[in-house]
Amino acid sequence: MASDKPEFTPSLHELAGQTGKKLEVQPDGLRHSIGETLANTFLFYFSLFSGVYMKKWFLSSLATVLLAPVAGFAQSDMLMSIKAGMNMANMSMDPAPDPGPTMKIGAIGGLGFTAGISDMFGIRAEMLYSQKGSKLTQELPFIGSVDLETTINYIDIPVTGVLRFPNREHSLIPNIFLGPVFSVKMGDVKVTYDGEDVSDDANDDDINSFDMGLTFGAGLDFGMGKGMVGIDARYTLGLTNIYKDSGNNDAAGTVKHNVISVMLSYSFNLSR
């Protein structure tokens, strides 16, 4: 019996182309020790998550540069957070297909370090494993409706300013944050076509290894034991085209990531 699927499975690239808190000042030695610990911790997890050793040097360098502002304020409160949660990921396409792409669920989690500059303001650097992508339903001639789901895994490095609103009457601390996100693609793109894995047909060479975006959101922390439990929700807006600029990709237009993330966290103070 002949298969209901077409001989050629279109990739997303081709479908897009067809459719249009504060403490006393600590000694310098402690500051440098914490800074070194941060860099080493980030490097370990980069290597653990990526499995792509050719990117180890770049990730180490990027983590060192981005953590420099945080390590510089290590004489104040320094919180380390363990985070895990869920992504609701989508892509914006121009020209936009009809119907357009829809959200897919993915995982997000990792580590965060927040340096308190004052009671209300701090700088946070995070390293997060993040699954992005989208779902797309397309009508193909002689085939009908087909569902295409794309998953692209990244290491996200958000560096955000955090504004906190402490209240002495209770332990709840609301916060808002804003800042850039630097992303590194990890591994190959995964594509499923009507539930069947067709990742071998995806052209990874067309996808940029690096991406950049803007993230903003709000969170709520409350004391528990010697640490704090928190929850935050954020929206990350992609600013760059995930496809490489080349004459071969003109028909695909522009594709950017848009992600809503919700994470739970547990934080403890490294400065105590």
Buried (B, 14 or more C-beta within 10 A) or exposed (E): EEEEBEEEBBBBBBBBBEBEBEEEEBEEEBBEBBBEBBBEBBBEBBBEBBEBEEBEEEBBEBBBEBBEEBBEBBBBBBBBBBBBBBBBBBBBBEBEBEEBBEBBEBEBBBBBBBBBBEEEEBBBBBBBBBBBBBBBBBEEEEEEEBEBBBBBBBBBBBBBEBBBEBEEEEEEBBBBBBBBBBBBBBBBBBBBBBEEEBBEEBBEEBBBBBBEBBBBBEBBBEEEEEBBBBBBEBBBBBEBBBBEEEEEBEEBBBBBBBBBBBBBBBBBBBBE
